């Protein structure tokens, strides 16, 4: 039986599933898994992004001293194929905080976040919510994140959704590693 998924006014409704708390996370992740299966990582990121107000949702690979874009969805320009693109210095990013500490990191408004007064990304990335993407060993390989150039609130369950989606996306990356640049190893 194929499950029909509908989005109405930014609320996910899945017929036959009462959507509350942990059930809501499971329902969203199940719907994301269908997008991942049907349309790959780009489709899964588009789905995750469409549930938020963030402009960008991405998968980034930590390759110290660099951070490499693997997949990126841009809400304002969704037609762009942003895969294996930009490379930046990891310590210039909030993803660097996630990878270094191997835990999630969020900020709704970097301009008023005392933790970020000296951070180089503060002037360009204003809001960020990221979780680690982990290797089989448990070590952080990269990040799954939402970010924007404007302040954004992280809605209640969104961090739990990112945490639940991360292992599925890593599994997909492992299965499709032929699509990735040889420097982007996911099997270690």
VEXLO-196773 format. One record per residue (C-alpha): x, y, z; residue in three letters. Coordinates in nm, 4 decimals. Layout:
N
<site <X,Y,Z>,ALA>;
...
This chain:
188
<site <0.0000,0.0000,0.0000>,UNK>;
<site <0.1475,0.3327,-0.1054>,UNK>;
<site <0.1214,0.6086,0.1525>,UNK>;
<site <-0.0074,0.9456,0.0317>,UNK>;
<site <0.1708,1.2433,0.1840>,UNK>;
<site <0.0178,1.5908,0.1729>,UNK>;
<site <0.1452,1.9233,0.2993>,UNK>;
<site <-0.1093,2.1836,0.3943>,UNK>;
<site <-0.0188,2.5174,0.5476>,UNK>;
<site <0.3267,2.3916,0.6516>,UNK>;
<site <0.1794,2.0961,0.8462>,UNK>;
<site <0.2529,1.7446,0.7293>,UNK>;
<site <-0.0528,1.5207,0.7143>,UNK>;
<site <-0.0161,1.1492,0.6504>,UNK>;
<site <-0.3510,0.9689,0.6292>,UNK>;
<site <-0.3906,0.7045,0.8978>,UNK>;
<site <-0.1110,0.8404,1.1172>,UNK>;
<site <-0.1877,1.0647,1.4140>,UNK>;
<site <0.1010,1.3122,1.4106>,UNK>;
<site <0.2185,1.4056,1.7610>,UNK>;
<site <0.5629,1.4506,1.9183>,UNK>;
<site <0.7735,1.1382,1.8465>,UNK>;
<site <0.5122,1.0202,1.5973>,UNK>;
<site <0.5508,1.3510,1.4133>,UNK>;
<site <0.9258,1.3026,1.3836>,UNK>;
<site <0.8801,0.9464,1.2592>,UNK>;
<site <0.6152,1.0555,1.0085>,UNK>;
<site <0.8297,1.3363,0.8690>,UNK>;
<site <1.1346,1.1113,0.8447>,UNK>;
<site <0.9274,0.8406,0.6716>,UNK>;
<site <0.8088,1.0971,0.4169>,UNK>;
<site <1.1670,1.2188,0.3713>,UNK>;
<site <1.2767,0.8576,0.3167>,UNK>;
<site <1.0241,0.8293,0.0326>,UNK>;
<site <1.1666,1.1459,-0.1237>,UNK>;
<site <1.5184,1.0070,-0.0797>,UNK>;
<site <1.4211,0.6822,-0.2505>,UNK>;
<site <1.2357,0.8537,-0.5359>,UNK>;
<site <1.4505,1.1641,-0.5949>,UNK>;
<site <1.7785,1.1076,-0.4134>,UNK>;
<site <1.9505,1.3359,-0.1652>,UNK>;
<site <1.8519,1.6508,-0.3543>,UNK>;
<site <1.4822,1.5564,-0.3237>,UNK>;
<site <1.5195,1.4718,0.0452>,UNK>;
<site <1.6849,1.8079,0.1148>,UNK>;
<site <1.4124,1.9884,-0.0776>,UNK>;
<site <1.1496,1.8105,0.1343>,UNK>;
<site <1.3289,1.8909,0.4622>,UNK>;
<site <1.3764,2.2520,0.3575>,UNK>;
<site <1.0134,2.2924,0.2517>,UNK>;
<site <0.9010,2.2282,0.6080>,UNK>;
<site <1.1033,2.5214,0.7429>,UNK>;
<site <1.1550,2.8906,0.6771>,UNK>;
<site <1.5304,2.8481,0.6186>,UNK>;
<site <1.6548,2.9388,0.2716>,UNK>;
<site <1.9161,2.6616,0.2518>,UNK>;
<site <1.9386,2.2947,0.3527>,UNK>;
<site <2.2610,2.1111,0.2843>,UNK>;
<site <2.4923,1.8179,0.3298>,UNK>;
<site <2.8529,1.9135,0.3913>,UNK>;
<site <3.1641,1.6966,0.4123>,UNK>;
<site <3.4351,1.7811,0.6664>,UNK>;
<site <3.7726,1.7443,0.5002>,UNK>;
<site <3.9915,1.9489,0.7367>,UNK>;
<site <4.1045,2.2125,0.6834>,UNK>;
<site <3.8162,2.2365,0.4327>,UNK>;
<site <3.4400,2.1971,0.4285>,UNK>;
<site <3.3000,2.0669,0.0998>,UNK>;
<site <2.9442,2.1101,-0.0225>,UNK>;
<site <2.8027,1.7716,-0.1265>,UNK>;
<site <2.4344,1.8654,-0.1794>,UNK>;
<site <2.2583,2.1976,-0.1267>,UNK>;
<site <1.8967,2.3042,-0.1715>,UNK>;
<site <1.8301,2.6773,-0.2154>,UNK>;
<site <1.4623,2.7616,-0.1604>,UNK>;
<site <1.4927,3.0854,-0.3588>,UNK>;
<site <1.6574,2.9171,-0.6559>,UNK>;
<site <1.5516,2.5498,-0.6447>,UNK>;
<site <1.6376,2.4867,-1.0098>,UNK>;
<site <2.0086,2.5160,-0.9376>,UNK>;
<site <2.1875,2.1818,-0.9251>,UNK>;
<site <2.4119,2.2452,-0.6286>,UNK>;
<site <2.6087,1.9256,-0.5788>,UNK>;
<site <2.9757,1.8855,-0.4947>,UNK>;
<site <3.0258,2.2575,-0.5222>,UNK>;
<site <3.1720,2.5121,-0.2904>,UNK>;
<site <3.4744,2.4531,-0.0741>,UNK>;
<site <3.5552,2.6769,0.2199>,UNK>;
<site <3.7805,2.6691,0.5226>,UNK>;
<site <3.6017,2.4639,0.7888>,UNK>;
<site <3.6860,2.6954,1.0781>,UNK>;
<site <3.5046,2.9759,0.8928>,UNK>;
<site <3.1721,2.7873,0.9240>,UNK>;
<site <2.9184,2.6788,1.1840>,UNK>;
<site <2.9501,2.3280,1.0401>,UNK>;
<site <3.3023,2.3392,1.1825>,UNK>;
<site <3.1512,2.3744,1.5314>,UNK>;
<site <2.9307,2.0686,1.4727>,UNK>;
<site <3.2196,1.8573,1.3443>,UNK>;
<site <3.4710,1.9686,1.6092>,UNK>;
<site <3.2326,1.9034,1.8992>,UNK>;
<site <3.0477,1.6132,1.7301>,UNK>;
<site <2.7122,1.7482,1.8512>,UNK>;
<site <2.4382,1.9671,1.7056>,UNK>;
<site <2.4717,2.3425,1.6976>,UNK>;
<site <2.2002,2.6021,1.6480>,UNK>;
<site <2.1674,2.9769,1.6429>,UNK>;
<site <1.8568,3.1709,1.5513>,UNK>;
<site <2.0384,3.5018,1.5154>,UNK>;
<site <2.4177,3.5065,1.5129>,UNK>;
<site <2.4181,3.8855,1.5450>,UNK>;
<site <2.2928,3.8588,1.9040>,UNK>;
<site <2.4433,3.5196,1.9957>,UNK>;
<site <2.7199,3.5823,2.2509>,UNK>;
<site <2.8857,3.2482,2.1604>,UNK>;
<site <2.9548,3.3809,1.8119>,UNK>;
<site <3.0882,3.7324,1.8736>,UNK>;
<site <3.4239,3.6427,1.7167>,UNK>;
<site <3.3070,3.3767,1.4677>,UNK>;
<site <3.3969,3.4527,1.1035>,UNK>;
<site <3.0581,3.3337,0.9687>,UNK>;
<site <2.8630,3.5728,1.1891>,UNK>;
<site <2.8377,3.8392,0.9193>,UNK>;
<site <2.7188,3.6093,0.6426>,UNK>;
<site <2.5208,3.3213,0.7956>,UNK>;
<site <2.2737,3.4582,1.0479>,UNK>;
<site <2.0747,3.1472,1.1417>,UNK>;
<site <2.1938,2.7863,1.1469>,UNK>;
<site <2.0786,2.4458,1.2692>,UNK>;
<site <2.3099,2.1532,1.2040>,UNK>;
<site <2.3655,1.7954,1.3197>,UNK>;
<site <2.6565,1.5610,1.2564>,UNK>;
<site <2.6507,1.3045,0.9790>,UNK>;
<site <2.8413,1.0089,1.1226>,UNK>;
<site <3.0602,0.7336,0.9850>,UNK>;
<site <2.9978,0.3748,1.0947>,UNK>;
<site <3.2686,0.4330,1.3598>,UNK>;
<site <3.0556,0.7113,1.5105>,UNK>;
<site <3.3005,0.9856,1.4113>,UNK>;
<site <3.1513,1.2973,1.2480>,UNK>;
<site <3.1951,1.2872,0.8683>,UNK>;
<site <3.0097,1.6097,0.7994>,UNK>;
<site <2.6820,1.7883,0.8638>,UNK>;
<site <2.3174,1.8024,0.7698>,UNK>;
<site <2.2035,2.1596,0.8206>,UNK>;
<site <1.9542,2.4368,0.7598>,UNK>;
<site <2.0834,2.7938,0.7349>,UNK>;
<site <1.9819,3.1408,0.6242>,UNK>;
<site <2.1082,3.4948,0.5791>,UNK>;
<site <1.8185,3.6162,0.7963>,UNK>;
<site <1.7269,3.5315,1.1556>,UNK>;
<site <1.5146,3.2167,1.1808>,UNK>;
<site <1.3614,3.0349,1.4741>,UNK>;
<site <1.4236,2.6645,1.4969>,UNK>;
<site <1.0816,2.5114,1.5450>,UNK>;
<site <1.0472,2.2588,1.8270>,UNK>;
<site <1.0906,1.9183,1.6676>,UNK>;
<site <1.3123,2.0211,1.3755>,UNK>;
<site <1.6385,1.9284,1.5485>,UNK>;
<site <1.4972,1.5828,1.6273>,UNK>;
<site <1.3989,1.5477,1.2614>,UNK>;
<site <1.7499,1.6394,1.1458>,UNK>;
<site <1.8981,1.3862,1.3907>,UNK>;
<site <1.6618,1.1133,1.2675>,UNK>;
<site <1.7206,1.1974,0.8993>,UNK>;
<site <2.1017,1.2068,0.9256>,UNK>;
<site <2.1630,0.8276,0.9398>,UNK>;
<site <1.9322,0.7703,0.6407>,UNK>;
<site <2.1165,1.0301,0.4384>,UNK>;
<site <2.4539,0.8789,0.5341>,UNK>;
<site <2.3296,0.5369,0.4298>,UNK>;
<site <2.2178,0.6794,0.0956>,UNK>;
<site <2.5562,0.8482,0.0495>,UNK>;
<site <2.7326,0.5176,0.1190>,UNK>;
<site <2.5145,0.3369,-0.1346>,UNK>;
<site <2.5689,0.6067,-0.3972>,UNK>;
<site <2.9340,0.6839,-0.3328>,UNK>;
<site <3.0053,0.6449,-0.7039>,UNK>;
<site <2.8202,0.9764,-0.7446>,UNK>;
<site <3.0637,1.1490,-0.5131>,UNK>;
<site <3.4092,1.2876,-0.5722>,UNK>;
<site <3.6807,1.0462,-0.4592>,UNK>;
<site <3.7800,1.2922,-0.1856>,UNK>;
<site <3.4331,1.2550,-0.0366>,UNK>;
<site <3.4657,0.9179,0.1356>,UNK>;
<site <3.1697,0.7874,0.3348>,UNK>;
<site <3.2784,0.4293,0.3957>,UNK>;
<site <3.5493,0.4789,0.6576>,UNK>;
